[in-house]
Amino acid sequence: MILTVADLASGYGRIPILNGISFGVAEGECVGIWGHNGMGKTTLLTTLLGYQPATRGSITFAGDDVTRLATHSRARRGMGLVPQGRQIFPALTAAENLRMGSAVSGGHREGVIEEILELFPRLKPLLSRTGGLLSGGEQQLLALARCLCGRPKIMMLDEPTEGIQPSINEEIVETLIGLRSRTRLTLIVVEQRREFIAALSDRVLLMQKGEISAEVRPDELLKMDELY
């Protein structure tokens, strides 16, 4: 397993959110995490990345215990996040956003950016445009490309379809499927749209009230009662 989470708990002050989360992710696997709003999905990702401290349990990544490491140390080890709402730098150009992402890897930035742009041809004519002037779909593609410029071993996506038109969602799915077929990139996808998460995931963890309540196949997720 490239990522092992054991009995993980986290919260905000005295308010508990995660209640003993345990799961593993194999290298090259895509694991979906599905659940309604308020179930702790975003808190899980922010705890894995170190933005939110764990109050119990452990996080092991690539053989090392990273539970108490700072966020930037986890990023250097290869943990990447595409946050909910994209959170690009609106005053910077698309090219400058990509350079910020590539700085995480500490490698040759321009070579990395050129390689990633081949995956996102829609971004090529937008490089000189500031992020704030891009459409929501273009910003999401930029957020994905920026994360990939950091050379992550595992990329976590938090609600990537939020506010995005269907054609862009399909483009994101196609790009990530193509990327997985060529590399060993591992994905964790937090999402509410069942079709999107089922198209990408090898298996799906169902999250309820801060706990993993079940694991299902993607086709089983699509057949589930909407009231789950």
C-alpha positions as CSV (number, residue, x, y, z in Angstrom):
1,M,0.0,0.0,0.0
2,I,1.3,3.5,-0.9
3,L,-1.1,5.0,1.7
4,T,-2.4,3.4,4.9
5,V,-4.8,5.2,7.2
6,A,-5.3,3.6,10.6
7,D,-8.0,4.6,13.2
8,L,-7.7,8.3,12.1
9,A,-9.6,10.9,14.1
10,S,-9.8,14.6,13.6
11,G,-12.0,17.6,14.3
12,Y,-12.3,21.3,15.0
13,G,-11.7,22.2,18.6
14,R,-14.0,20.0,20.7
15,I,-16.1,19.1,17.7
16,P,-15.1,15.6,16.4
17,I,-15.5,15.1,12.6
18,L,-13.6,11.9,11.8
19,N,-14.3,8.9,14.0
20,G,-11.6,6.2,13.5
21,I,-11.1,6.1,9.7
22,S,-9.1,3.1,8.4
23,F,-8.4,2.2,4.8
24,G,-5.5,1.6,2.4
25,V,-4.7,2.6,-1.2
26,A,-2.4,0.6,-3.4
27,E,0.0,2.3,-5.8
28,G,-1.6,3.1,-9.1
29,E,-5.1,2.6,-7.7
30,C,-8.0,5.1,-7.8
31,V,-10.2,5.0,-4.7
32,G,-13.4,7.0,-4.7
33,I,-14.9,8.5,-1.5
34,W,-18.6,9.2,-1.8
35,G,-21.0,10.8,0.6
36,H,-23.4,13.6,1.1
37,N,-22.4,17.1,2.4
38,G,-21.3,17.2,6.1
39,M,-20.1,13.6,6.3
40,G,-16.4,14.5,6.8
41,K,-15.0,14.0,3.3
42,T,-13.1,17.3,3.0
43,T,-11.9,17.0,6.6
44,L,-10.4,13.6,5.7
45,L,-8.4,15.0,2.9
46,T,-7.2,18.0,4.8
47,T,-6.1,15.7,7.7
48,L,-4.3,13.4,5.2
49,L,-2.4,16.5,3.9
50,G,-1.7,18.0,7.3
51,Y,-3.8,21.1,7.1
52,Q,-5.9,19.7,9.9
53,P,-4.1,17.8,12.7
54,A,-5.0,14.2,13.6
55,T,-6.2,13.7,17.1
56,R,-5.8,9.9,17.0
57,G,-4.5,7.3,14.6
58,S,-1.8,7.2,12.0
59,I,-1.1,8.0,8.3
60,T,1.6,6.0,6.6
61,F,2.7,7.2,3.1
62,A,5.3,5.3,0.9
63,G,6.5,3.4,4.0
64,D,6.9,6.4,6.3
65,D,4.8,7.7,9.1
66,V,3.7,11.2,8.1
67,T,1.0,11.7,10.8
68,R,2.9,14.6,12.4
69,L,4.7,16.0,9.4
70,A,4.1,19.6,8.2
71,T,2.0,20.0,5.1
72,H,4.9,21.1,2.9
73,S,6.9,18.0,4.0
74,R,4.1,15.8,2.9
75,A,3.9,17.6,-0.4
76,R,7.6,17.2,-1.0
77,R,7.2,13.4,-0.4
78,G,4.6,13.3,-3.2
79,M,1.2,14.0,-1.7
80,G,-0.8,16.4,-3.8
81,L,-4.2,18.0,-3.5
82,V,-6.6,19.6,-5.9
83,P,-8.8,21.5,-3.4
84,Q,-12.5,22.1,-3.5
85,G,-13.2,25.4,-5.2
86,R,-10.0,25.1,-7.2
87,Q,-8.1,27.8,-5.2
88,I,-5.9,28.9,-8.0
89,F,-4.0,32.2,-7.7
90,P,-6.4,34.6,-9.5
91,A,-3.9,37.5,-9.9
92,L,-1.2,35.2,-11.4
93,T,-1.2,34.1,-15.0
94,A,-1.9,30.5,-15.8
95,A,1.8,30.0,-16.6
96,E,2.7,31.5,-13.2
97,N,0.2,29.2,-11.5
98,L,1.9,26.2,-13.1
99,R,5.3,27.4,-12.0
100,M,4.0,27.6,-8.4
101,G,2.9,24.0,-8.7
102,S,6.2,22.8,-10.2
103,A,8.2,24.4,-7.4
104,V,7.0,21.6,-5.1
105,S,8.9,19.0,-7.0
106,G,12.2,21.0,-6.9
107,G,13.0,19.8,-10.4
108,H,13.4,21.5,-13.8
109,R,10.2,23.5,-13.9
110,E,9.9,24.4,-17.6
111,G,10.3,20.7,-18.6
112,V,7.7,19.6,-16.2
113,I,5.2,22.3,-17.3
114,E,5.7,21.5,-21.0
115,E,5.0,17.8,-20.3
116,I,1.9,18.5,-18.3
117,L,0.5,20.9,-20.9
118,E,0.5,18.1,-23.4
119,L,-2.2,16.5,-21.1
120,F,-4.1,19.8,-21.0
121,P,-4.0,21.3,-24.5
122,R,-6.9,23.6,-23.7
123,L,-4.6,25.5,-21.4
124,K,-1.9,26.3,-23.9
125,P,-3.5,29.4,-25.4
126,L,-4.5,30.6,-21.9
127,L,-1.0,30.7,-20.4
128,S,-0.7,34.5,-20.4
129,R,-4.2,35.1,-19.0
130,T,-4.7,35.7,-15.3
131,G,-6.4,32.9,-13.4
132,G,-9.2,35.1,-12.3
133,L,-10.3,35.7,-15.9
134,L,-10.6,32.0,-16.7
135,S,-13.9,30.2,-16.7
136,G,-14.8,27.8,-13.9
137,G,-13.9,24.8,-16.1
138,E,-10.6,26.3,-17.2
139,Q,-9.7,27.1,-13.6
140,Q,-10.4,23.4,-12.7
141,L,-8.2,22.2,-15.5
142,L,-5.5,24.6,-14.3
143,A,-5.8,23.4,-10.7
144,L,-5.4,19.8,-11.9
145,A,-2.4,20.7,-14.1
146,R,-0.8,22.8,-11.3
147,C,-1.0,19.8,-8.9
148,L,0.5,17.5,-11.5
149,C,3.4,19.9,-12.0
150,G,4.5,19.0,-8.5
151,R,5.1,15.4,-9.5
152,P,2.8,13.9,-6.9
153,K,2.8,10.1,-6.2
154,I,-0.8,10.4,-5.0
155,M,-3.2,13.1,-6.1
156,M,-6.3,13.8,-4.0
157,L,-9.3,15.6,-5.7
158,D,-11.9,17.3,-3.5
159,E,-15.3,17.7,-5.3
160,P,-13.7,18.3,-8.8
161,T,-17.0,18.6,-10.6
162,E,-18.4,21.4,-8.4
163,G,-19.7,24.2,-10.6
164,I,-18.3,22.7,-13.7
165,Q,-20.1,22.1,-17.0
166,P,-20.6,18.4,-18.1
167,S,-18.2,18.7,-21.1
168,I,-15.3,19.7,-18.8
169,N,-16.2,16.9,-16.4
170,E,-15.9,14.4,-19.3
171,E,-12.6,16.0,-20.3
172,I,-11.2,15.6,-16.8
173,V,-12.3,12.0,-16.7
174,E,-10.6,11.2,-20.0
175,T,-7.4,13.0,-19.0
176,L,-7.1,11.2,-15.7
177,I,-7.9,7.8,-17.2
178,G,-5.2,8.5,-19.9
179,L,-2.7,9.6,-17.2
180,R,-3.3,6.5,-15.1
181,S,-2.8,4.3,-18.2
182,R,0.7,5.8,-18.7
183,T,1.9,6.3,-15.1
184,R,1.6,4.8,-11.6
185,L,-0.2,7.9,-10.3
186,T,-2.5,7.0,-7.4
187,L,-5.8,8.9,-7.0
188,I,-8.2,9.6,-4.2
189,V,-11.4,11.2,-5.5
190,V,-13.9,12.8,-3.2
191,E,-17.1,13.5,-5.1
192,Q,-20.9,13.5,-4.9
193,R,-21.7,12.9,-8.5
194,R,-21.9,9.1,-8.8
195,E,-21.3,8.9,-12.6
196,F,-18.0,10.9,-12.3
197,I,-16.7,8.9,-9.4
198,A,-17.8,5.5,-10.9
199,A,-16.0,6.4,-14.2
200,L,-12.7,6.8,-12.5
201,S,-12.6,4.6,-9.4
202,D,-11.5,1.0,-8.9
203,R,-13.6,0.9,-5.7
204,V,-15.6,3.3,-3.7
205,L,-15.7,4.0,0.0
206,L,-19.0,5.2,1.4
207,M,-18.7,7.8,4.1
208,Q,-21.3,8.6,6.7
209,K,-21.0,10.8,9.8
210,G,-17.2,10.7,9.9
211,E,-16.8,7.0,9.3
212,I,-16.3,4.6,6.4
213,S,-19.6,2.7,6.4
214,A,-19.1,0.4,3.4
215,E,-17.0,-0.4,0.4
216,V,-18.7,-1.0,-3.0
217,R,-17.8,-1.5,-6.6
218,P,-18.4,1.5,-9.0
219,D,-21.3,-0.2,-10.7
220,E,-22.9,-0.9,-7.2
221,L,-22.6,2.8,-6.4
222,L,-24.7,3.7,-9.5
223,K,-27.4,1.3,-8.5
224,M,-27.7,2.5,-4.9
225,D,-30.8,4.1,-3.5
226,E,-30.6,7.9,-3.7
227,L,-31.7,8.1,0.0
228,Y,-28.6,6.2,1.2
